[in-house]
């Protein structure tokens, strides 16, 4: 394990949180070009839906913050694959089921729950449940359950555009595959950054501060969405 200037390595952890929750991130959702395409599309469009799904995940600050928390203390490839697969299973089920069954929830409320999922993971990483409550929730079940909420968030956003029934399941499948491609690419860069940081002692020295920032980011998102619900809900 090599040593380095703590200030330099701390920037890696800080950037993983603060970059994702920068003010520009609050515009996350569907950009104007994508919105025009979704409103105009009337048939099967596998390629565009693949691209839209991938872009949605890569720019999805809420999903990425949660995944940073999930893999922060996972050091074996097998464990990363298990947890990410559970998250993927959760949001894939509710994404497909939500849209095909026309089940939607208030977008502000579902995004508020997603914000709380980030708070939960940061709190869990800090050992908060053990210290305050004396027990540890099943982390794998928690990741999958929160994955279900993340999927409903995606389903709700898609239903805003009243997608045509013709070829809907094929477009949804393409969108879902695109989401997984985007998730893989985002995780690849996150894991590279974490792997580099883990080579230095500052990773553990600043783990508390990093997960506290993660919780703070989740609380900011929660407050932002609850405010939106009160004003516009």
C-alpha positions as a printed NumPy array, in Angstrom:
array([[  0.   ,   0.   ,   0.   ],
       [  1.633,   3.24 ,  -1.093],
       [  1.395,   6.595,   0.559],
       [  0.419,   9.847,  -1.032],
       [ -0.723,  13.28 ,  -0.088],
       [ -4.092,  12.89 ,   1.683],
       [ -5.444,  16.001,   0.011],
       [ -4.942,  14.553,  -3.463],
       [ -6.534,  11.186,  -2.767],
       [ -9.393,  12.823,  -0.864],
       [-10.338,  14.604,  -4.079],
       [-11.235,  11.249,  -5.641],
       [-13.833,  10.477,  -2.994],
       [-15.084,  14.055,  -2.91 ],
       [-15.499,  14.158,  -6.677],
       [-17.495,  10.921,  -6.691],
       [-20.136,  12.632,  -4.552],
       [-20.011,  16.343,  -5.248],
       [-19.706,  16.053,  -9.037],
       [-22.779,  13.83 ,  -9.196],
       [-24.875,  16.135,  -6.998],
       [-23.731,  19.38 ,  -8.584],
       [-26.498,  21.893,  -9.364],
       [-26.528,  20.803, -12.996],
       [-27.511,  17.339, -11.831],
       [-30.898,  18.592, -10.69 ],
       [-31.82 ,  18.95 , -14.344],
       [-31.481,  15.174, -14.691],
       [-34.377,  13.607, -16.51 ],
       [-35.202,  13.85 , -20.194],
       [-33.528,  16.477, -22.358],
       [-35.366,  18.378, -25.09 ],
       [-34.145,  16.212, -27.993],
       [-35.064,  12.978, -26.218],
       [-38.436,  14.408, -25.256],
       [-39.19 ,  15.316, -28.869],
       [-38.249,  11.825, -30.02 ],
       [-40.377,  10.075, -27.386],
       [-43.386,  12.233, -28.194],
       [-43.03 ,  11.709, -31.948],
       [-42.068,   8.018, -32.037],
       [-44.868,   5.716, -33.211],
       [-43.12 ,   2.401, -33.804],
       [-40.292,   0.077, -32.857],
       [-37.011,   1.966, -32.416],
       [-34.494,  -0.401, -30.819],
       [-31.378,   1.709, -31.411],
       [-32.737,   5.017, -30.102],
       [-34.233,   3.373, -27.013],
       [-30.915,   1.63 , -26.294],
       [-29.178,   5.012, -26.474],
       [-31.805,   6.776, -24.348],
       [-31.595,   4.076, -21.674],
       [-27.798,   4.22 , -21.531],
       [-27.77 ,   8.025, -21.397],
       [-30.407,   8.054, -18.668],
       [-28.274,   5.862, -16.424],
       [-24.967,   7.618, -17.143],
       [-26.549,  10.989, -16.271],
       [-28.677,   9.524, -13.466],
       [-27.028,  11.105, -10.424],
       [-29.471,   9.388,  -8.048],
       [-28.765,   5.878,  -9.357],
       [-25.011,   6.503,  -9.438],
       [-24.876,   7.855,  -5.888],
       [-26.708,   4.771,  -4.637],
       [-24.352,   2.449,  -6.53 ],
       [-21.308,   4.285,  -5.139],
       [-22.647,   3.526,  -1.667],
       [-23.378,  -0.093,  -2.563],
       [-19.874,  -0.896,  -3.843],
       [-17.881,   1.386,  -1.538],
       [-16.865,  -1.449,   0.792],
       [-17.103,  -4.312,  -1.712],
       [-13.611,  -5.505,  -2.592],
       [-14.272,  -8.809,  -4.374],
       [-15.518,  -8.9  ,  -7.95 ],
       [-18.011, -11.628,  -6.989],
       [-19.609,  -9.41 ,  -4.342],
       [-19.854,  -6.457,  -6.729],
       [-21.55 ,  -8.669,  -9.319],
       [-24.033, -10.057,  -6.762],
       [-25.091,  -6.669,  -5.416],
       [-25.239,  -4.958,  -8.794],
       [-27.228,  -7.902, -10.192],
       [-29.753,  -7.621,  -7.337],
       [-30.125,  -3.9  ,  -8.003],
       [-30.488,  -4.598, -11.728],
       [-33.124,  -7.287, -11.11 ],
       [-35.104,  -4.93 ,  -8.89 ],
       [-35.235,  -1.939, -11.203],
       [-35.72 ,  -4.08 , -14.323],
       [-38.81 ,  -5.755, -12.848],
       [-40.557,  -2.557, -11.835],
       [-39.495,  -0.695, -14.979],
       [-41.124,  -3.266, -17.251],
       [-44.075,  -4.017, -14.962],
       [-44.779,  -0.359, -14.247],
       [-44.943,   0.739, -17.873],
       [-46.691,  -2.338, -19.3  ],
       [-49.277,  -2.315, -16.489],
       [-49.648,   1.482, -16.57 ],
       [-48.705,   1.778, -12.895],
       [-47.158,   5.096, -11.975],
       [-46.487,   7.025,  -8.798],
       [-45.96 ,  10.676,  -8.08 ],
       [-42.478,  11.392,  -9.53 ],
       [-41.562,  13.706,  -6.654],
       [-42.409,  11.065,  -4.055],
       [-40.61 ,   8.225,  -5.822],
       [-37.509,  10.397,  -6.301],
       [-37.696,  11.359,  -2.617],
       [-37.601,   7.649,  -1.719],
       [-34.641,   7.218,  -4.058],
       [-32.923,  10.048,  -2.173],
       [-33.591,   8.178,   1.077],
       [-32.073,   5.043,  -0.436],
       [-28.807,   6.967,  -0.79 ],
       [-29.053,   8.115,   2.826],
       [-29.695,   4.514,   3.886],
       [-26.597,   3.184,   2.101],
       [-24.3  ,   5.859,   3.49 ],
       [-25.713,   5.242,   6.998],
       [-25.27 ,   1.499,   6.526],
       [-21.659,   1.942,   5.393],
       [-20.975,   3.944,   8.561],
       [-22.266,   1.057,  10.685],
       [-25.167,   3.175,  11.874],
       [-27.623,   0.309,  12.295],
       [-25.211,  -1.67 ,  14.462],
       [-24.258,   1.323,  16.591],
       [-27.715,   2.838,  17.092],
       [-30.102,  -0.117,  16.766],
       [-27.903,  -3.11 ,  17.567],
       [-28.742,  -5.065,  14.398],
       [-27.779,  -5.199,  10.752],
       [-30.515,  -5.321,   8.064],
       [-29.991,  -7.77 ,   5.232],
       [-27.974,  -5.636,   2.834],
       [-28.717,  -7.751,  -0.24 ],
       [-32.48 ,  -7.563,   0.281],
       [-32.204,  -3.823,   0.912],
       [-30.335,  -3.258,  -2.359],
       [-32.924,  -5.221,  -4.318],
       [-35.88 ,  -3.485,  -2.622],
       [-34.439,  -0.056,  -3.335],
       [-33.793,  -1.267,  -6.884],
       [-37.567,  -1.767,  -7.18 ],
       [-38.129,   1.886,  -6.255],
       [-35.465,   3.046,  -8.708],
       [-37.247,   1.061, -11.434],
       [-40.575,   2.692, -10.627],
       [-38.839,   6.036, -10.975],
       [-37.742,   5.111, -14.496],
       [-41.197,   3.723, -15.324],
       [-42.896,   6.891, -14.126],
       [-40.651,   9.095, -16.271],
       [-41.359,   6.997, -19.378],
       [-45.108,   7.037, -18.847],
       [-45.083,  10.816, -18.952],
       [-44.722,  10.485, -22.726],
       [-47.687,   8.142, -23.367],
       [-45.625,   5.685, -25.406],
       [-47.612,   3.955, -28.188],
       [-48.654,   0.345, -27.524],
       [-47.315,  -0.86 , -30.882],
       [-43.942,  -2.493, -30.198],
       [-43.955,  -1.112, -26.643],
       [-42.443,  -4.164, -24.978],
       [-39.624,  -4.28 , -27.549],
       [-38.825,  -0.606, -27.037],
       [-38.95 ,  -1.097, -23.264],
       [-36.622,  -4.076, -23.48 ],
       [-34.197,  -2.015, -25.568],
       [-34.434,   0.84 , -23.06 ],
       [-33.753,  -1.57 , -20.197],
       [-30.744,  -3.074, -21.976],
       [-29.498,   0.46 , -22.599],
       [-29.866,   1.231, -18.89 ],
       [-27.694,  -1.784, -18.072],
       [-25.078,  -0.755, -20.639],
       [-24.994,   2.726, -19.134],
       [-24.792,   1.26 , -15.646],
       [-21.874,  -0.962, -16.682],
       [-19.962,   1.959, -18.192],
       [-20.584,   4.201, -15.175],
       [-19.601,   1.442, -12.737],
       [-16.444,   0.756, -14.712],
       [-15.205,   4.318, -14.217],
       [-16.342,   4.382, -10.57 ],
       [-14.563,   1.082,  -9.831],
       [-11.377,   2.303, -11.516],
       [-11.423,   5.447,  -9.348],
       [-12.162,   3.461,  -6.197],
       [ -9.486,   0.873,  -7.004],
       [ -6.917,   3.643,  -7.391],
       [ -7.995,   5.288,  -4.149],
       [ -8.001,   1.981,  -2.242],
       [ -4.258,   1.686,  -2.78 ],
       [ -3.742,   4.557,  -0.36 ],
       [ -4.297,   4.776,   3.368],
       [ -6.525,   7.821,   2.938],
       [ -9.304,   5.579,   1.584],
       [-10.06 ,   4.359,   5.081],
       [ -9.048,   7.606,   6.757],
       [-11.693,   9.493,   4.782],
       [-14.308,   6.724,   4.451],
       [-16.423,   8.271,   7.224],
       [-16.332,  11.703,   5.62 ],
       [-17.107,  10.26 ,   2.173],
       [-20.14 ,   8.326,   3.38 ],
       [-21.286,  11.334,   5.378],
       [-21.154,  13.315,   2.135],
       [-23.105,  10.512,   0.488],
       [-25.812,  10.797,   3.148],
       [-25.806,  14.571,   2.757],
       [-26.283,  14.212,  -0.991],
       [-29.229,  11.873,  -0.41 ],
       [-30.801,  14.279,   2.061],
       [-30.398,  17.159,  -0.401],
       [-32.153,  15.128,  -3.089],
       [-34.876,  14.108,  -0.639],
       [-35.477,  17.701,   0.433],
       [-35.462,  18.919,  -3.161],
       [-38.075,  16.354,  -4.228],
       [-40.296,  16.831,  -1.161],
       [-40.26 ,  20.572,  -1.799],
       [-41.288,  19.883,  -5.401],
       [-44.104,  17.646,  -4.171],
       [-45.387,  20.314,  -1.8  ],
       [-45.269,  23.003,  -4.481],
       [-46.324,  21.022,  -7.553],
       [-47.691,  17.711,  -6.243]])
